[in-house]
Amino acid sequence: MADLSPLFVATFRDWVIICMGIAVAAFFVVLMIITIILGMLMRSLLQKTSTLLDENVKPLVSSAQRTAETARGTASFVSEAAATPIIRTYGVVAGVRRAAGVLSGLTGASNGKPQD
């Protein structure tokens, strides 16, 4: 290669440094603009999501809670109105049968003697 003067090399080096500085500054500005745009888009998305939750999901959850409480009340009512009287009646019938058996001697209380 031809003999390059030190002045040419220094000038070329200075121009490369200046061009790289401008490129880095431009890249930084573009990156900042993209970051700001993405931030604004994310804020808008969060606002729309919050609105969607407030308008659609919260009433749905409230309705589901009311339905669950209604089902709980129905189960309690059925337990009190149907199951409890049946269980009490069965207990009374079992007690009467046992008492009748003891009184008739069919299934009387053991007297301590082993039965053959």
C-alpha positions as CSV (number, residue, x, y, z in Angstrom):
1,M,0.0,0.0,0.0
2,A,1.1,3.5,-0.6
3,D,2.8,5.4,2.1
4,L,0.1,7.2,4.1
5,S,0.9,10.4,5.8
6,P,0.3,10.7,9.5
7,L,-1.9,13.7,8.9
8,F,-4.2,11.6,6.7
9,V,-4.4,8.8,9.2
10,A,-5.2,11.2,12.1
11,T,-7.9,13.0,10.0
12,F,-9.4,9.7,8.9
13,R,-9.4,8.5,12.6
14,D,-11.1,11.7,13.7
15,W,-13.8,11.4,11.0
16,V,-14.5,7.8,12.0
17,I,-14.8,8.8,15.7
18,I,-17.2,11.6,14.7
19,C,-19.3,9.4,12.5
20,M,-19.5,6.7,15.2
21,G,-20.5,9.3,17.7
22,I,-23.3,10.5,15.5
23,A,-24.4,6.9,14.8
24,V,-24.5,6.1,18.5
25,A,-26.4,9.3,19.3
26,A,-28.9,8.6,16.5
27,F,-29.3,5.0,17.8
28,F,-29.8,6.2,21.3
29,V,-32.5,8.7,20.2
30,V,-34.3,6.0,18.2
31,L,-34.1,3.7,21.1
32,M,-35.6,6.3,23.5
33,I,-38.4,7.0,21.0
34,I,-39.2,3.3,20.8
35,T,-39.1,3.0,24.6
36,I,-41.5,6.0,25.0
37,I,-43.9,4.5,22.4
38,L,-43.9,1.1,24.0
39,G,-44.5,2.7,27.4
40,M,-47.5,4.6,26.1
41,L,-48.8,1.5,24.5
42,M,-48.4,-0.5,27.7
43,R,-50.2,2.2,29.7
44,S,-53.1,2.2,27.2
45,L,-53.2,-1.6,27.3
46,L,-53.3,-1.6,31.2
47,Q,-56.1,1.0,31.2
48,K,-58.2,-1.1,28.7
49,T,-57.5,-4.2,30.8
50,S,-58.6,-2.4,33.9
51,T,-61.7,-1.2,32.2
52,L,-62.5,-4.7,31.0
53,L,-62.1,-6.1,34.5
54,D,-64.3,-3.4,36.0
55,E,-67.1,-3.7,33.4
56,N,-67.2,-7.4,32.7
57,V,-65.3,-9.6,35.2
58,K,-66.3,-8.0,38.5
59,P,-70.0,-8.3,37.8
60,L,-69.4,-11.9,36.7
61,V,-67.5,-12.7,39.9
62,S,-70.3,-11.0,42.0
63,S,-72.9,-13.1,40.2
64,A,-70.9,-16.3,40.9
65,Q,-70.7,-15.4,44.6
66,R,-74.4,-14.8,44.8
67,T,-75.0,-18.1,43.1
68,A,-72.7,-19.9,45.5
69,E,-74.4,-18.3,48.5
70,T,-77.8,-19.4,47.1
71,A,-76.6,-22.9,46.6
72,R,-75.2,-22.9,50.2
73,G,-78.6,-21.7,51.5
74,T,-80.4,-24.3,49.5
75,A,-78.2,-27.1,50.8
76,S,-78.8,-25.8,54.4
77,F,-82.5,-25.7,53.8
78,V,-82.6,-29.2,52.4
79,S,-80.5,-30.4,55.3
80,E,-82.8,-28.9,57.8
81,A,-86.1,-29.6,56.1
82,A,-85.6,-33.1,54.7
83,A,-82.5,-34.9,56.0
84,T,-82.7,-34.0,59.7
85,P,-86.3,-35.2,60.1
86,I,-85.5,-38.4,58.2
87,I,-82.5,-39.0,60.4
88,R,-84.5,-38.3,63.6
89,T,-87.3,-40.6,62.4
90,Y,-84.9,-43.4,61.6
91,G,-83.3,-43.0,65.1
92,V,-86.7,-43.2,66.8
93,V,-87.6,-46.2,64.8
94,A,-84.3,-47.9,65.6
95,G,-84.8,-47.1,69.3
96,V,-88.3,-48.4,69.3
97,R,-87.2,-51.6,67.6
98,R,-84.4,-52.1,70.0
99,A,-86.7,-51.5,73.0
100,A,-89.3,-53.9,71.6
101,G,-86.6,-56.5,71.1
102,V,-85.2,-56.1,74.6
103,L,-88.7,-56.2,76.2
104,S,-89.7,-59.3,74.2
105,G,-86.5,-61.1,75.0
106,L,-85.5,-61.7,71.4
107,T,-82.4,-59.7,71.5
108,G,-82.1,-59.1,75.2
109,A,-79.1,-57.9,77.1
110,S,-76.6,-60.6,77.9
111,N,-76.5,-61.9,81.4
112,G,-72.8,-62.7,81.3
113,K,-73.2,-66.3,80.3
114,P,-71.7,-67.4,77.0
115,Q,-74.4,-68.7,74.6
116,D,-73.9,-72.0,72.9
